[in-house]
Amino acid sequence: MPLRHGSPALVVALGFAAIVFDGYDLIVFGSVVPALLEHPGWDLTAAQVGAIGSYALIGMLVGAISSGWLTDLFGRRRLFVGCLAWFSVMMIGVALAPNPELLGVFRFLAGLGFGGIAPTAIALVVESVPASRKNLWNAVMLAGFPVGGVLAAVLAVAMLEPYGFRVLFLIGALPLVTLVPLALWLLPESPQFRRARSSLRGIPLGPLTYFAVANFAGFLLVFGLNTWLPQLMRLAGYDLGSALGFLLVLNLGAVAGGLAGSALADRWGGRWVATGLFVVAAVSLALVALPMPVVLVYLVVAVAGAATIGNQIVVYGYVATHFPAEHRATALGVTSGIGRLGAAIGPVLGGLLVGAGLTVNVGVFAAVALLGALASALAVRREPAEVTRFPAGSLSRAA
């Protein structure tokens, strides 16, 4: 399918690029945790670093809920560009923060923009591609999140020791001079956008609650693991390079898991795919703590990435295809916003438990995965009112 002005492929491509930076800016924090703990003059403890990591996630809670409603009210395009520009500017503040207090403030402010990107980008994509491939193309776009995580891990390995954490944070501001101008020029408004006042009225609260719990579990796993996996693997005896390598493998597994899981969701529905992946996450996380050859450890971490970060992509797609267009972004914002409580708790929980060792940490994370499985199983799927069935085919037919 050609990448022409206003085409579905262009919407997916711009959304993908934005999510890459969204994922990078969030996950790079986990990559620089060892440097923050050792930064001269700051004297930060593990619990304090975990708290700073959570400030952006608290901001994301506020940003997701408010931007979801505003997206349904004012349009997907305006909020997408606005959130992208906002978090880029705030990342400059993060990079230049002279003390831990301002670092936390700018992380919170950046989180307001981070939280708004996903609901708006998801709404744009699922309303621009064929109905029979909504989950898959949404997953292609959301695969940018673990790709951003891979980028964060690779750049941290190459740049953290010689250049320090500030340069890694500053890279997160690049969308301001790259993606924002492109989106203003090329990004179309959603063809299904309805300029109508949106609220929770008319949204079934039962599924909304279950989706919020599933998001809570998913986000806790995503951010808890991405923040503390390198440090946990260092405590298990691996050097810094190897520990960051596990973070890379975790996010590579997430890309494969998100794409494969979403393709299955298009065929069989998101409910049981999400449930099954949460169960796989619990098993794989339990296995990480067992003594085994290093090759098997890498394999188990990759599976864990597929079933945690990758599964979050599946859950996002399930929420997006469950609700009609007039409430889609609001529902995405509310469920992901409440879910961000899990994202905020994950780094703090990991920081509090890091002294207890790898076994206790992965045991707690495995229990959270089982909670996500239960919530996903209880969420009953309803076909959106506006869905029109397309024959199986590629995006090129809709271009």
N, C-alpha and C positions, 0 to 999 in steps of 0.2 A: 504494500500500500504506500503511495507516495506521501511524502511529508510536505504537503502543500498547505497554504494558509487556511486555517479553520478546519482542517481535516481531523478525524478522530485520532489518527496516528500522531499528529502534532500535539493534541491535548495530552495523550499518554506520555509523549516524550518530555514535554515541559513539566508535567506532574512528576515523572520519574526523576528528572534533574533536581526539582525542588525537594523531593523526599530524600534524595542522596545527601543533600546538604543538611536537611533536617536530621537525618540519622547520624551524619558525621558530627554535627555540632553537639549532639547529645552524647554519643558514644565515645567521642574523643576524651570526655571527662574521665571515663574509666581508665583510658590508656595513660593519662597523666597523673593518676592517683599516687603512684610511687614517688613521682617528682614533687608533688604537692606536700607529701608527708616529709620529704627531706629538704624542702625549700628553706634556706637560711633566714632566720628572723621571724618566721611565721609560727613555728613550733606547733603545728597542727597534729591532733590525735586522729586516729582512724574514725572515731565517732563524729568528730567535727568535719572531716572531709566528707563523710557520708551525708551529713546534714547539708553542706554546701551543694553536694550533688543533687539533693532533693529539692532545693529551692527552684530550680528550673522546672521541675516536675510539678510543683505546686502552681507555678505560673501557667503551666500547660493545662492544668485542671480549669483554671479561670478562663484561659484563652479558648479552650475547646468548647466549653459550654456556651460562652458568649458569642463566639464566632459562628458556631453552628446555627444559632437562632438568627444572627445577623446575615448569614449567608442565604438562608431561606427568605429573608426579608429584602435584602438589597442586591443579591446576585452573587454567583460563585466567583466570577472573574475579579470583581472589585476586592473581595475579601482575600482571594488568593494572592494578588499582587501586594496588597497592603500588609498581610502577614509576612510575606517573603521579605519585603523591604524592612519591616520593623525588626525582625530577629537578626537580620544582617547588621544593622546599625548597632544593636545591642551587643553583638559579638565583638565589635570593636571595643566597646566598654569593658567586656570580659577580658579581652587580651591586654588591656592597659591598666587593669585594676591594681592600685598600689598596695592593697591590703586585703586580707580575707573577707572583711565585712563588705567592701565594695564589690569584690568578686561575687559574693552571694547575692547582692542586690542586682547586679547586672545579669546574673544567671536567672534570677526570677523574672526580670523584665524580658529577657530573651525568650523565656518559656511561654509568655503570652502569645508570641508569634509562632513558636513551635506548635503550640496546641491548636492553632487555627489552620495550619497547613493541611493536615490530614483530612478533616471533615470536608473542606472545600475542594481539595484535589480529588477525593473519592467521589464526591457528588458530580464533579465535572466529568470524570471518566465514565462512571456507570451510566450517565445520561447521554454519553456521546458515542457509545459502542453498541454493537448488536446485543440484544437481550440474551441470546444463547451463549454468549462468551463474556458476560459481565464480570464474573468472578475471575476468570483467567486474565483478562486485560487489566482488571484492577490489581491483580497480583503482580503483573509485569510492572505496573507503575509503583506499587508499594515495595517491590523488590529493591527499589532504590534505598530503602532504609537499611537493610543489612549490607548492601553495597557500600553505603556510607560508613557502616561499621567496619567493613574490610578496609576501606580507604583510611579510616582513622587508625586502625591497627598497623597498616603498612607504613603510613607516614610517621607514626609514633616510633616504630622500630628504627626508621631511617633518620628521624630528626629530633627526637626527644632529648637524647643525651648531648648532641652537639649544639642544638639551638634553643632548647628549653621549651616549656609548655606555652609560653605566650605566642610564639609563632604558630603553633598548632591551633590555638584558639583563633588567631587572626585569619587563618585560611577559611574559617567558617563564615567570614563576612564577604566572601567573593560574590555571592549572588547579587549583591547590591550593584555591581558593575557588569554583571553578565546576564543572569536570568531575569531580573526585573525589567531591563530594557526590552529583552526579547518577548516577555509576556505582554508588556504594554503594546507591543507592535503586532504580535501574531496570535495571541490567545483569544478564542471566541468565547462568548457567553454560552452557557448550557442551553441546548435546544428545548429542554423541558422545564427551564426555570419559570416559575410563576411568581409574579410580584404580588404576593398575598401575605398578610400578617400570619406568621407561624407561631404556634405555641404547643404545649404538651397536650392540648385538648384534641381528642380524637386518636391519640396514640395509645395502643393497648399497653397498660402499665405492667402486666405480667411479663410479657417478652422483654419490655424495656428493662425491668429489674434483673432478669436472668442475663441479658446481654451486658448489663453494667457489672454484674458479678464476674462473668467470664472475662470481660475486659480488665477488671481489677486483678484477677489471677494472672492473666497474660502479661499485663504491664509489670506486675511485681517480678515475674520471672525474667522478662526482657531486661529491665533496668537493674535488678539485683545482680543478675549474672554478668551483664556487660560492665557494671561498675566494679565488681569484686572478684570476678574470675581470675584476672592476672595475679592479684595479690594472694588469693587462695592457692593458686598453683605454685606460687613462690614459697608459701608456707609448707606446701607438700614436697618441696625440695628441688623445684625447677628454677633455673636462672631466669633473669628478666626477659631475655630474648625468647626463650621457650614459653614462658608464661604468657607473653603477648601473642605468641604463635597460637596458643589455645583460643584466644579471643578471635583471631583471624579465622580459625577453623569453625568456631561457633557460628560466625556470621556467614561463612560460605555454606554451611549446612542449612542456614536459614533461607538463603536464596532458593536452594533446591526444594526445601520443604514448602515454602510459600507457593511456588509455581505448581508443583505436583499436587499439593493439597487443594489449591483453587481449581485446577483442572478437574479433579475428582468432584469438587463441590458443584461445578457446573453440570455434571452428569448425575450425581446422586444427592445433591443438596448439602448445605453447609453444616447441618446439625450434627450428623454422625461423623463427618470428617473432622470437625473441630473436637468432638468428644474423644474420638480415637487418638488424635494427636496429643491431647492433654494426657491421656493414659500412657502413651509412649514416652512423653516427657518425664512423667513420674518414674517410670522404670529406668530410663537412661540416666537420670540424675542420681538415682540410688546406686547405679553401677559405677558412676564416676569415683565414688569413695572407696571402691574395692581395689586391692592390689592387683595389677595386671600389667602386661607389657605396654610400653609407651605407645606403640602403634595402635593397640586396642583402645587406649585412653583417648587418642585423637579421634578414633572412629566413634566412640561413644559421645564425645563432645560434639562432633558433627551432627549426630542423630539428635542430641539434646537441642542443638540450634535449630534443626528442622522442625522439632516438635514444640518449641517455645516461641522464638522470634518468628519462625515461619508460620506457626499456627496463628499468631496474632494477625497476620495478613488474611488468613482464612476467616477469622472472626470478623474482621473489618468488612470483608466482602459479604458475609452473611447478613450483617446488620444493614448494609447498603441496599441489598436486594430484597430485604424483608419489608421495608417501609416505602410508601409512595413518595413521589417527587416533592410534594408540598411539605412533607415532614422529614425528608431524608437527611438533610444536613443537620437539622435540629436533633434528630434521634442519634445520629453519629456523634454530634457534639456532646449530648448529654451522657450517652453510654461511655464514650471514650473519656469524657471529662471526669466522670465519677471513677472510671477505671484508672485515671491518673493518680488517684489516691494510692493505688497499688504501686504505681511508678515511683511515687514519693516515698512510700514505705520501704520499697525494695533496697535502695542503697543504705538507708538508715539501719534496716534489719541486718543487712550483710555486715555493716560496720560494727554493730553491737555483737554479732556472733563470730566475727573473724577470729577473735582470740580462742574460740572454742574448737577451731579446726575445721577441716574439710568435711568430715562425716556429719557433724551437726548441721552445717550450712546446707548441704545438699539434701539432708533429710527434711529440713523445714521447707525447702523449695519443692521437693517432691510432694509434700502434703498440700501445698498451694496448687500444684498442678492437678491433683485429684479434685480439689474444690472447683477448679475450672471445668473439669470433665463433667461434674455433676450439674453445674449451671448450664453448660452447653446441651446436655441431654434433656434438660427440662424446658429449654426454649423451643416452643413449637413453631414450626415454619409456616408462614402464610404467604401466598403468592401476591405480589404487589398488584394493585388494581390496574396500573397503567402499562404492565408488561405486554409487549406484542412479540409473539414467537417468530423468530427468524429461522430459516433453514440453516442447518449447520454449515459453517463456512468461515472464511477469514474476514478480517476487518476490511479488506479491500473492497468487499461488496457494498460496504456502507459508506465508502469514501466519496 
